[in-house]
Amino acid sequence: MELYSRLIFPRLLELTMSGRELGSYRQSLLQSVKGQVLEIGFGTGLNLPYYSDGVTALTVVDPNQGMTAIATPRIQSSNLDITLQIASAEALPMASESFDAVVCTWTLCSILHIDQALSEVHRVLKPGGKFFFIEHGLSPEPGVSTWQRRITPLQRRVADGCHLDRPMANLVKTVFDQVELEEFYAIDLPKLLGYFYKGSATKH
């Protein structure tokens, strides 16, 4: 599984997550991100084209070294000041209150200790800083959610730890008091995969 995770999965991720519709969600989420920014779960760097000139510096982390080969050309061609680190969101190697914003796109589903990762996000944000996220997760439709729970064990193996059945809104709200979000089914995706949570959470 290590070989699959490092060599094969990054290419599958690049293929499945680079569509136009997902790009529109990225753009909508990232257009208001500014200042000193941290992105967790950087992956192959698909968010880079959507950051605005308001971003003064971007630190990106991902635990999978196999993503780096695909992400590096994007980093090199970007006009942003980017620092890449191989690290887990569950133990961020940054000082507390270091960032104006933290970004996470379709990543919380695959972090083993998601509560710990969200606490780390809260820790490294400056007071008043925002956590911007878009994730897929548990649908409110009983028929859909039942199948999400049934399929998740297989999904975790195929998609490097990805869970289909996490109630993302509740998880974020356990760490952040002020959360603004919308929930919806994505266009052109099966309901099992495409129930999205998109929004921001503010650190007081």
mmCIF file of the C-alpha atoms, coordinates in Angstrom:
data_MODEL
# 
_entry.id   MODEL 
# 
loop_
_atom_site.group_PDB 
_atom_site.id 
_atom_site.type_symbol 
_atom_site.label_atom_id 
_atom_site.label_alt_id 
_atom_site.label_comp_id 
_atom_site.label_asym_id 
_atom_site.label_entity_id 
_atom_site.label_seq_id 
_atom_site.pdbx_PDB_ins_code 
_atom_site.Cartn_x 
_atom_site.Cartn_y 
_atom_site.Cartn_z 
_atom_site.occupancy 
_atom_site.B_iso_or_equiv 
_atom_site.pdbx_formal_charge 
_atom_site.auth_seq_id 
_atom_site.auth_comp_id 
_atom_site.auth_asym_id 
_atom_site.auth_atom_id 
_atom_site.pdbx_PDB_model_num 
ATOM 1   C CA . MET A 1 1   ? 0.000   0.000  0.000   1.00 0.00 ? 1   MET A CA 1 
ATOM 2   C CA . GLU A 1 2   ? 2.909   2.387  0.549   1.00 0.00 ? 2   GLU A CA 1 
ATOM 3   C CA . LEU A 1 3   ? 3.915   2.063  -3.116  1.00 0.00 ? 3   LEU A CA 1 
ATOM 4   C CA . TYR A 1 4   ? 0.321   2.666  -4.193  1.00 0.00 ? 4   TYR A CA 1 
ATOM 5   C CA . SER A 1 5   ? 0.004   5.713  -1.926  1.00 0.00 ? 5   SER A CA 1 
ATOM 6   C CA . ARG A 1 6   ? 3.285   7.278  -3.046  1.00 0.00 ? 6   ARG A CA 1 
ATOM 7   C CA . LEU A 1 7   ? 3.371   6.510  -6.775  1.00 0.00 ? 7   LEU A CA 1 
ATOM 8   C CA . ILE A 1 8   ? -0.073  5.617  -8.083  1.00 0.00 ? 8   ILE A CA 1 
ATOM 9   C CA . PHE A 1 9   ? -2.554  7.525  -5.932  1.00 0.00 ? 9   PHE A CA 1 
ATOM 10  C CA . PRO A 1 10  ? -1.069  11.021 -6.626  1.00 0.00 ? 10  PRO A CA 1 
ATOM 11  C CA . ARG A 1 11  ? -1.692  10.489 -10.345 1.00 0.00 ? 11  ARG A CA 1 
ATOM 12  C CA . LEU A 1 12  ? -5.212  9.234  -9.731  1.00 0.00 ? 12  LEU A CA 1 
ATOM 13  C CA . LEU A 1 13  ? -5.858  12.261 -7.534  1.00 0.00 ? 13  LEU A CA 1 
ATOM 14  C CA . GLU A 1 14  ? -4.565  14.613 -10.234 1.00 0.00 ? 14  GLU A CA 1 
ATOM 15  C CA . LEU A 1 15  ? -6.861  12.991 -12.788 1.00 0.00 ? 15  LEU A CA 1 
ATOM 16  C CA . THR A 1 16  ? -10.025 12.934 -10.703 1.00 0.00 ? 16  THR A CA 1 
ATOM 17  C CA . MET A 1 17  ? -9.703  16.341 -9.003  1.00 0.00 ? 17  MET A CA 1 
ATOM 18  C CA . SER A 1 18  ? -8.726  18.560 -11.936 1.00 0.00 ? 18  SER A CA 1 
ATOM 19  C CA . GLY A 1 19  ? -12.136 18.968 -13.579 1.00 0.00 ? 19  GLY A CA 1 
ATOM 20  C CA . ARG A 1 20  ? -13.661 22.318 -14.561 1.00 0.00 ? 20  ARG A CA 1 
ATOM 21  C CA . GLU A 1 21  ? -16.536 22.090 -12.085 1.00 0.00 ? 21  GLU A CA 1 
ATOM 22  C CA . LEU A 1 22  ? -14.202 21.456 -9.147  1.00 0.00 ? 22  LEU A CA 1 
ATOM 23  C CA . GLY A 1 23  ? -12.083 24.350 -10.406 1.00 0.00 ? 23  GLY A CA 1 
ATOM 24  C CA . SER A 1 24  ? -15.076 26.660 -10.115 1.00 0.00 ? 24  SER A CA 1 
ATOM 25  C CA . TYR A 1 25  ? -15.548 25.599 -6.487  1.00 0.00 ? 25  TYR A CA 1 
ATOM 26  C CA . ARG A 1 26  ? -11.861 26.260 -5.807  1.00 0.00 ? 26  ARG A CA 1 
ATOM 27  C CA . GLN A 1 27  ? -12.080 29.705 -7.339  1.00 0.00 ? 27  GLN A CA 1 
ATOM 28  C CA . SER A 1 28  ? -15.181 30.619 -5.348  1.00 0.00 ? 28  SER A CA 1 
ATOM 29  C CA . LEU A 1 29  ? -13.565 29.504 -2.082  1.00 0.00 ? 29  LEU A CA 1 
ATOM 30  C CA . LEU A 1 30  ? -10.128 31.043 -2.577  1.00 0.00 ? 30  LEU A CA 1 
ATOM 31  C CA . GLN A 1 31  ? -10.960 34.427 -4.084  1.00 0.00 ? 31  GLN A CA 1 
ATOM 32  C CA . SER A 1 32  ? -11.166 36.129 -0.676  1.00 0.00 ? 32  SER A CA 1 
ATOM 33  C CA . VAL A 1 33  ? -8.140  34.399 0.909   1.00 0.00 ? 33  VAL A CA 1 
ATOM 34  C CA . LYS A 1 34  ? -5.332  36.846 1.692   1.00 0.00 ? 34  LYS A CA 1 
ATOM 35  C CA . GLY A 1 35  ? -2.276  37.529 3.843   1.00 0.00 ? 35  GLY A CA 1 
ATOM 36  C CA . GLN A 1 36  ? -0.010  34.843 5.260   1.00 0.00 ? 36  GLN A CA 1 
ATOM 37  C CA . VAL A 1 37  ? -1.694  31.593 4.218   1.00 0.00 ? 37  VAL A CA 1 
ATOM 38  C CA . LEU A 1 38  ? -1.253  27.923 5.102   1.00 0.00 ? 38  LEU A CA 1 
ATOM 39  C CA . GLU A 1 39  ? -2.723  25.183 2.926   1.00 0.00 ? 39  GLU A CA 1 
ATOM 40  C CA . ILE A 1 40  ? -2.988  21.709 4.426   1.00 0.00 ? 40  ILE A CA 1 
ATOM 41  C CA . GLY A 1 41  ? -3.303  18.695 2.157   1.00 0.00 ? 41  GLY A CA 1 
ATOM 42  C CA . PHE A 1 42  ? -1.658  20.549 -0.744  1.00 0.00 ? 42  PHE A CA 1 
ATOM 43  C CA . GLY A 1 43  ? -1.680  17.445 -2.933  1.00 0.00 ? 43  GLY A CA 1 
ATOM 44  C CA . THR A 1 44  ? -0.647  18.121 -6.528  1.00 0.00 ? 44  THR A CA 1 
ATOM 45  C CA . GLY A 1 45  ? -1.114  21.877 -6.238  1.00 0.00 ? 45  GLY A CA 1 
ATOM 46  C CA . LEU A 1 46  ? -4.429  22.260 -8.032  1.00 0.00 ? 46  LEU A CA 1 
ATOM 47  C CA . ASN A 1 47  ? -5.407  25.275 -5.908  1.00 0.00 ? 47  ASN A CA 1 
ATOM 48  C CA . LEU A 1 48  ? -2.462  27.433 -6.984  1.00 0.00 ? 48  LEU A CA 1 
ATOM 49  C CA . PRO A 1 49  ? -4.064  29.146 -10.007 1.00 0.00 ? 49  PRO A CA 1 
ATOM 50  C CA . TYR A 1 50  ? -6.961  30.369 -7.867  1.00 0.00 ? 50  TYR A CA 1 
ATOM 51  C CA . TYR A 1 51  ? -5.097  32.325 -5.188  1.00 0.00 ? 51  TYR A CA 1 
ATOM 52  C CA . SER A 1 52  ? -5.370  36.094 -5.556  1.00 0.00 ? 52  SER A CA 1 
ATOM 53  C CA . ASP A 1 53  ? -2.697  38.801 -5.370  1.00 0.00 ? 53  ASP A CA 1 
ATOM 54  C CA . GLY A 1 54  ? -3.851  39.380 -1.799  1.00 0.00 ? 54  GLY A CA 1 
ATOM 55  C CA . VAL A 1 55  ? -1.832  36.349 -0.682  1.00 0.00 ? 55  VAL A CA 1 
ATOM 56  C CA . THR A 1 56  ? 1.532   37.664 0.535   1.00 0.00 ? 56  THR A CA 1 
ATOM 57  C CA . ALA A 1 57  ? 3.077   34.255 1.309   1.00 0.00 ? 57  ALA A CA 1 
ATOM 58  C CA . LEU A 1 58  ? 1.855   30.673 1.019   1.00 0.00 ? 58  LEU A CA 1 
ATOM 59  C CA . THR A 1 59  ? 3.048   27.731 3.110   1.00 0.00 ? 59  THR A CA 1 
ATOM 60  C CA . VAL A 1 60  ? 1.838   24.343 1.897   1.00 0.00 ? 60  VAL A CA 1 
ATOM 61  C CA . VAL A 1 61  ? 2.020   20.968 3.644   1.00 0.00 ? 61  VAL A CA 1 
ATOM 62  C CA . ASP A 1 62  ? 1.235   17.408 2.627   1.00 0.00 ? 62  ASP A CA 1 
ATOM 63  C CA . PRO A 1 63  ? 2.330   14.136 4.259   1.00 0.00 ? 63  PRO A CA 1 
ATOM 64  C CA . ASN A 1 64  ? 2.637   12.277 0.935   1.00 0.00 ? 64  ASN A CA 1 
ATOM 65  C CA . GLN A 1 65  ? 6.007   12.798 -0.728  1.00 0.00 ? 65  GLN A CA 1 
ATOM 66  C CA . GLY A 1 66  ? 4.621   11.272 -3.916  1.00 0.00 ? 66  GLY A CA 1 
ATOM 67  C CA . MET A 1 67  ? 2.594   14.423 -4.513  1.00 0.00 ? 67  MET A CA 1 
ATOM 68  C CA . THR A 1 68  ? 5.739   16.551 -4.784  1.00 0.00 ? 68  THR A CA 1 
ATOM 69  C CA . ALA A 1 69  ? 6.781   15.402 -8.263  1.00 0.00 ? 69  ALA A CA 1 
ATOM 70  C CA . ILE A 1 70  ? 3.477   16.593 -9.711  1.00 0.00 ? 70  ILE A CA 1 
ATOM 71  C CA . ALA A 1 71  ? 3.211   19.725 -7.571  1.00 0.00 ? 71  ALA A CA 1 
ATOM 72  C CA . THR A 1 72  ? 6.765   21.032 -8.107  1.00 0.00 ? 72  THR A CA 1 
ATOM 73  C CA . PRO A 1 73  ? 6.287   22.380 -11.670 1.00 0.00 ? 73  PRO A CA 1 
ATOM 74  C CA . ARG A 1 74  ? 3.202   24.276 -10.498 1.00 0.00 ? 74  ARG A CA 1 
ATOM 75  C CA . ILE A 1 75  ? 5.133   25.751 -7.585  1.00 0.00 ? 75  ILE A CA 1 
ATOM 76  C CA . GLN A 1 76  ? 8.009   26.790 -9.849  1.00 0.00 ? 76  GLN A CA 1 
ATOM 77  C CA . SER A 1 77  ? 5.725   28.513 -12.336 1.00 0.00 ? 77  SER A CA 1 
ATOM 78  C CA . SER A 1 78  ? 3.693   30.362 -9.695  1.00 0.00 ? 78  SER A CA 1 
ATOM 79  C CA . ASN A 1 79  ? 4.243   34.034 -8.866  1.00 0.00 ? 79  ASN A CA 1 
ATOM 80  C CA . LEU A 1 80  ? 3.479   33.352 -5.222  1.00 0.00 ? 80  LEU A CA 1 
ATOM 81  C CA . ASP A 1 81  ? 6.094   33.103 -2.473  1.00 0.00 ? 81  ASP A CA 1 
ATOM 82  C CA . ILE A 1 82  ? 5.633   29.402 -1.636  1.00 0.00 ? 82  ILE A CA 1 
ATOM 83  C CA . THR A 1 83  ? 7.198   27.204 1.040   1.00 0.00 ? 83  THR A CA 1 
ATOM 84  C CA . LEU A 1 84  ? 6.562   23.452 0.762   1.00 0.00 ? 84  LEU A CA 1 
ATOM 85  C CA . GLN A 1 85  ? 6.885   21.110 3.745   1.00 0.00 ? 85  GLN A CA 1 
ATOM 86  C CA . ILE A 1 86  ? 6.256   17.391 4.080   1.00 0.00 ? 86  ILE A CA 1 
ATOM 87  C CA . ALA A 1 87  ? 4.152   17.302 7.233   1.00 0.00 ? 87  ALA A CA 1 
ATOM 88  C CA . SER A 1 88  ? 0.905   16.042 8.691   1.00 0.00 ? 88  SER A CA 1 
ATOM 89  C CA . ALA A 1 89  ? -1.945  18.368 9.570   1.00 0.00 ? 89  ALA A CA 1 
ATOM 90  C CA . GLU A 1 90  ? -2.232  16.483 12.852  1.00 0.00 ? 90  GLU A CA 1 
ATOM 91  C CA . ALA A 1 91  ? 1.143   17.894 13.989  1.00 0.00 ? 91  ALA A CA 1 
ATOM 92  C CA . LEU A 1 92  ? 1.870   21.135 12.149  1.00 0.00 ? 92  LEU A CA 1 
ATOM 93  C CA . PRO A 1 93  ? 5.494   22.305 12.543  1.00 0.00 ? 93  PRO A CA 1 
ATOM 94  C CA . MET A 1 94  ? 4.507   25.970 12.828  1.00 0.00 ? 94  MET A CA 1 
ATOM 95  C CA . ALA A 1 95  ? 4.269   28.375 15.729  1.00 0.00 ? 95  ALA A CA 1 
ATOM 96  C CA . SER A 1 96  ? 0.896   29.284 17.164  1.00 0.00 ? 96  SER A CA 1 
ATOM 97  C CA . GLU A 1 97  ? -0.899  32.294 15.680  1.00 0.00 ? 97  GLU A CA 1 
ATOM 98  C CA . SER A 1 98  ? 1.261   32.355 12.545  1.00 0.00 ? 98  SER A CA 1 
ATOM 99  C CA . PHE A 1 99  ? -1.297  32.646 9.727   1.00 0.00 ? 99  PHE A CA 1 
ATOM 100 C CA . ASP A 1 100 ? -4.071  34.933 8.580   1.00 0.00 ? 100 ASP A CA 1 
ATOM 101 C CA . ALA A 1 101 ? -5.821  32.061 6.811   1.00 0.00 ? 101 ALA A CA 1 
ATOM 102 C CA . VAL A 1 102 ? -5.709  28.290 6.537   1.00 0.00 ? 102 VAL A CA 1 
ATOM 103 C CA . VAL A 1 103 ? -7.052  26.535 3.442   1.00 0.00 ? 103 VAL A CA 1 
ATOM 104 C CA . CYS A 1 104 ? -8.212  22.936 3.119   1.00 0.00 ? 104 CYS A CA 1 
ATOM 105 C CA . THR A 1 105 ? -9.865  21.433 0.025   1.00 0.00 ? 105 THR A CA 1 
ATOM 106 C CA . TRP A 1 106 ? -11.099 17.834 -0.056  1.00 0.00 ? 106 TRP A CA 1 
ATOM 107 C CA . THR A 1 107 ? -8.563  16.813 2.581   1.00 0.00 ? 107 THR A CA 1 
ATOM 108 C CA . LEU A 1 108 ? -10.337 16.405 5.930   1.00 0.00 ? 108 LEU A CA 1 
ATOM 109 C CA . CYS A 1 109 ? -11.940 13.218 4.626   1.00 0.00 ? 109 CYS A CA 1 
ATOM 110 C CA . SER A 1 110 ? -8.591  11.397 4.632   1.00 0.00 ? 110 SER A CA 1 
ATOM 111 C CA . ILE A 1 111 ? -6.962  12.625 7.856   1.00 0.00 ? 111 ILE A CA 1 
ATOM 112 C CA . LEU A 1 112 ? -7.024  9.850  10.444  1.00 0.00 ? 112 LEU A CA 1 
ATOM 113 C CA . HIS A 1 113 ? -7.331  12.067 13.534  1.00 0.00 ? 113 HIS A CA 1 
ATOM 114 C CA . ILE A 1 114 ? -9.473  14.828 12.104  1.00 0.00 ? 114 ILE A CA 1 
ATOM 115 C CA . ASP A 1 115 ? -10.245 16.420 15.479  1.00 0.00 ? 115 ASP A CA 1 
ATOM 116 C CA . GLN A 1 116 ? -6.532  16.797 16.158  1.00 0.00 ? 116 GLN A CA 1 
ATOM 117 C CA . ALA A 1 117 ? -5.951  18.326 12.715  1.00 0.00 ? 117 ALA A CA 1 
ATOM 118 C CA . LEU A 1 118 ? -8.726  20.879 13.222  1.00 0.00 ? 118 LEU A CA 1 
ATOM 119 C CA . SER A 1 119 ? -7.292  21.804 16.612  1.00 0.00 ? 119 SER A CA 1 
ATOM 120 C CA . GLU A 1 120 ? -3.923  22.368 14.923  1.00 0.00 ? 120 GLU A CA 1 
ATOM 121 C CA . VAL A 1 121 ? -5.580  24.588 12.312  1.00 0.00 ? 121 VAL A CA 1 
ATOM 122 C CA . HIS A 1 122 ? -7.147  26.641 15.108  1.00 0.00 ? 122 HIS A CA 1 
ATOM 123 C CA . ARG A 1 123 ? -3.803  26.861 16.921  1.00 0.00 ? 123 ARG A CA 1 
ATOM 124 C CA . VAL A 1 124 ? -1.784  28.257 14.007  1.00 0.00 ? 124 VAL A CA 1 
ATOM 125 C CA . LEU A 1 125 ? -4.395  30.847 13.043  1.00 0.00 ? 125 LEU A CA 1 
ATOM 126 C CA . LYS A 1 126 ? -4.015  34.391 14.288  1.00 0.00 ? 126 LYS A CA 1 
ATOM 127 C CA . PRO A 1 127 ? -6.940  35.802 16.299  1.00 0.00 ? 127 PRO A CA 1 
ATOM 128 C CA . GLY A 1 128 ? -9.505  36.857 13.723  1.00 0.00 ? 128 GLY A CA 1 
ATOM 129 C CA . GLY A 1 129 ? -7.960  34.502 11.175  1.00 0.00 ? 129 GLY A CA 1 
ATOM 130 C CA . LYS A 1 130 ? -10.134 32.289 8.979   1.00 0.00 ? 130 LYS A CA 1 
ATOM 131 C CA . PHE A 1 131 ? -10.205 28.636 8.034   1.00 0.00 ? 131 PHE A CA 1 
ATOM 132 C CA . PHE A 1 132 ? -11.463 28.219 4.451   1.00 0.00 ? 132 PHE A CA 1 
ATOM 133 C CA . PHE A 1 133 ? -12.646 24.739 3.468   1.00 0.00 ? 133 PHE A CA 1 
ATOM 134 C CA . ILE A 1 134 ? -14.556 22.695 0.941   1.00 0.00 ? 134 ILE A CA 1 
ATOM 135 C CA . GLU A 1 135 ? -15.042 19.014 1.701   1.00 0.00 ? 135 GLU A CA 1 
ATOM 136 C CA . HIS A 1 136 ? -17.256 16.119 0.784   1.00 0.00 ? 136 HIS A CA 1 
ATOM 137 C CA . GLY A 1 137 ? -18.976 14.201 3.528   1.00 0.00 ? 137 GLY A CA 1 
ATOM 138 C CA . LEU A 1 138 ? -22.099 12.704 5.035   1.00 0.00 ? 138 LEU A CA 1 
ATOM 139 C CA . SER A 1 139 ? -25.347 13.401 3.200   1.00 0.00 ? 139 SER A CA 1 
ATOM 140 C CA . PRO A 1 140 ? -28.525 14.208 5.187   1.00 0.00 ? 140 PRO A CA 1 
ATOM 141 C CA . GLU A 1 141 ? -30.507 11.829 2.958   1.00 0.00 ? 141 GLU A CA 1 
ATOM 142 C CA . PRO A 1 142 ? -30.911 8.538  4.844   1.00 0.00 ? 142 PRO A CA 1 
ATOM 143 C CA . GLY A 1 143 ? -30.680 6.401  1.716   1.00 0.00 ? 143 GLY A CA 1 
ATOM 144 C CA . VAL A 1 144 ? -27.481 8.104  0.584   1.00 0.00 ? 144 VAL A CA 1 
ATOM 145 C CA . SER A 1 145 ? -25.839 8.195  4.008   1.00 0.00 ? 145 SER A CA 1 
ATOM 146 C CA . THR A 1 146 ? -26.516 4.491  4.561   1.00 0.00 ? 146 THR A CA 1 
ATOM 147 C CA . TRP A 1 147 ? -24.615 3.624  1.406   1.00 0.00 ? 147 TRP A CA 1 
ATOM 148 C CA . GLN A 1 148 ? -21.860 6.099  2.252   1.00 0.00 ? 148 GLN A CA 1 
ATOM 149 C CA . ARG A 1 149 ? -21.254 4.233  5.500   1.00 0.00 ? 149 ARG A CA 1 
ATOM 150 C CA . ARG A 1 150 ? -21.325 0.865  3.723   1.00 0.00 ? 150 ARG A CA 1 
ATOM 151 C CA . ILE A 1 151 ? -18.859 1.885  1.025   1.00 0.00 ? 151 ILE A CA 1 
ATOM 152 C CA . THR A 1 152 ? -16.421 3.867  3.200   1.00 0.00 ? 152 THR A CA 1 
ATOM 153 C CA . PRO A 1 153 ? -14.257 0.844  4.193   1.00 0.00 ? 153 PRO A CA 1 
ATOM 154 C CA . LEU A 1 154 ? -13.568 0.166  0.498   1.00 0.00 ? 154 LEU A CA 1 
ATOM 155 C CA . GLN A 1 155 ? -13.177 3.867  -0.270  1.00 0.00 ? 155 GLN A CA 1 
ATOM 156 C CA . ARG A 1 156 ? -10.537 4.191  2.432   1.00 0.00 ? 156 ARG A CA 1 
ATOM 157 C CA . ARG A 1 157 ? -8.430  1.516  0.743   1.00 0.00 ? 157 ARG A CA 1 
ATOM 158 C CA . VAL A 1 158 ? -8.819  2.811  -2.790  1.00 0.00 ? 158 VAL A CA 1 
ATOM 159 C CA . ALA A 1 159 ? -8.537  6.541  -2.015  1.00 0.00 ? 159 ALA A CA 1 
ATOM 160 C CA . ASP A 1 160 ? -5.717  6.604  0.551   1.00 0.00 ? 160 ASP A CA 1 
ATOM 161 C CA . GLY A 1 161 ? -7.818  6.884  3.702   1.00 0.00 ? 161 GLY A CA 1 
ATOM 162 C CA . CYS A 1 162 ? -10.773 8.857  2.334   1.00 0.00 ? 162 CYS A CA 1 
ATOM 163 C CA . HIS A 1 163 ? -14.024 8.649  4.328   1.00 0.00 ? 163 HIS A CA 1 
ATOM 164 C CA . LEU A 1 164 ? -17.358 9.303  2.625   1.00 0.00 ? 164 LEU A CA 1 
ATOM 165 C CA . ASP A 1 165 ? -19.357 9.497  5.848   1.00 0.00 ? 165 ASP A CA 1 
ATOM 166 C CA . ARG A 1 166 ? -17.891 12.292 7.968   1.00 0.00 ? 166 ARG A CA 1 
ATOM 167 C CA . PRO A 1 167 ? -20.310 15.003 9.210   1.00 0.00 ? 167 PRO A CA 1 
ATOM 168 C CA . MET A 1 168 ? -17.968 17.846 8.299   1.00 0.00 ? 168 MET A CA 1 
ATOM 169 C CA . ALA A 1 169 ? -20.114 20.702 9.614   1.00 0.00 ? 169 ALA A CA 1 
ATOM 170 C CA . ASN A 1 170 ? -20.332 19.186 13.091  1.00 0.00 ? 170 ASN A CA 1 
ATOM 171 C CA . LEU A 1 171 ? -16.624 18.405 13.160  1.00 0.00 ? 171 LEU A CA 1 
ATOM 172 C CA . VAL A 1 172 ? -15.616 21.966 12.271  1.00 0.00 ? 172 VAL A CA 1 
ATOM 173 C CA . LYS A 1 173 ? -18.094 23.398 14.771  1.00 0.00 ? 173 LYS A CA 1 
ATOM 174 C CA . THR A 1 174 ? -16.549 21.407 17.616  1.00 0.00 ? 174 THR A CA 1 
ATOM 175 C CA . VAL A 1 175 ? -13.404 23.543 17.234  1.00 0.00 ? 175 VAL A CA 1 
ATOM 176 C CA . PHE A 1 176 ? -14.689 26.857 15.845  1.00 0.00 ? 176 PHE A CA 1 
ATOM 177 C CA . ASP A 1 177 ? -17.551 28.859 17.349  1.00 0.00 ? 177 ASP A CA 1 
ATOM 178 C CA . GLN A 1 178 ? -18.223 31.007 14.285  1.00 0.00 ? 178 GLN A CA 1 
ATOM 179 C CA . VAL A 1 179 ? -18.794 28.943 11.139  1.00 0.00 ? 179 VAL A CA 1 
ATOM 180 C CA . GLU A 1 180 ? -20.409 30.045 7.889   1.00 0.00 ? 180 GLU A CA 1 
ATOM 181 C CA . LEU A 1 181 ? -21.098 27.302 5.385   1.00 0.00 ? 181 LEU A CA 1 
ATOM 182 C CA . GLU A 1 182 ? -23.326 25.964 2.675   1.00 0.00 ? 182 GLU A CA 1 
ATOM 183 C CA . GLU A 1 183 ? -24.139 22.334 1.993   1.00 0.00 ? 183 GLU A CA 1 
ATOM 184 C CA . PHE A 1 184 ? -25.102 21.013 -1.442  1.00 0.00 ? 184 PHE A CA 1 
ATOM 185 C CA . TYR A 1 185 ? -24.770 18.221 -3.944  1.00 0.00 ? 185 TYR A CA 1 
ATOM 186 C CA . ALA A 1 186 ? -22.076 18.883 -6.521  1.00 0.00 ? 186 ALA A CA 1 
ATOM 187 C CA . ILE A 1 187 ? -23.020 18.983 -10.166 1.00 0.00 ? 187 ILE A CA 1 
ATOM 188 C CA . ASP A 1 188 ? -22.117 15.905 -12.227 1.00 0.00 ? 188 ASP A CA 1 
ATOM 189 C CA . LEU A 1 189 ? -20.988 13.793 -9.268  1.00 0.00 ? 189 LEU A CA 1 
ATOM 190 C CA . PRO A 1 190 ? -22.744 10.760 -7.746  1.00 0.00 ? 190 PRO A CA 1 
ATOM 191 C CA . LYS A 1 191 ? -24.533 11.640 -4.520  1.00 0.00 ? 191 LYS A CA 1 
ATOM 192 C CA . LEU A 1 192 ? -22.347 9.194  -2.586  1.00 0.00 ? 192 LEU A CA 1 
ATOM 193 C CA . LEU A 1 193 ? -19.253 11.243 -3.476  1.00 0.00 ? 193 LEU A CA 1 
ATOM 194 C CA . GLY A 1 194 ? -20.684 14.674 -4.063  1.00 0.00 ? 194 GLY A CA 1 
ATOM 195 C CA . TYR A 1 195 ? -22.319 16.030 -0.924  1.00 0.00 ? 195 TYR A CA 1 
ATOM 196 C CA . PHE A 1 196 ? -20.189 19.117 -0.278  1.00 0.00 ? 196 PHE A CA 1 
ATOM 197 C CA . TYR A 1 197 ? -19.579 21.354 2.718   1.00 0.00 ? 197 TYR A CA 1 
ATOM 198 C CA . LYS A 1 198 ? -18.120 24.746 1.711   1.00 0.00 ? 198 LYS A CA 1 
ATOM 199 C CA . GLY A 1 199 ? -17.428 27.688 3.976   1.00 0.00 ? 199 GLY A CA 1 
ATOM 200 C CA . SER A 1 200 ? -15.212 29.441 6.466   1.00 0.00 ? 200 SER A CA 1 
ATOM 201 C CA . ALA A 1 201 ? -14.652 29.414 10.216  1.00 0.00 ? 201 ALA A CA 1 
ATOM 202 C CA . THR A 1 202 ? -13.249 32.328 12.224  1.00 0.00 ? 202 THR A CA 1 
ATOM 203 C CA . LYS A 1 203 ? -10.939 32.135 15.215  1.00 0.00 ? 203 LYS A CA 1 
ATOM 204 C CA . HIS A 1 204 ? -11.856 34.534 18.015  1.00 0.00 ? 204 HIS A CA 1 
# 
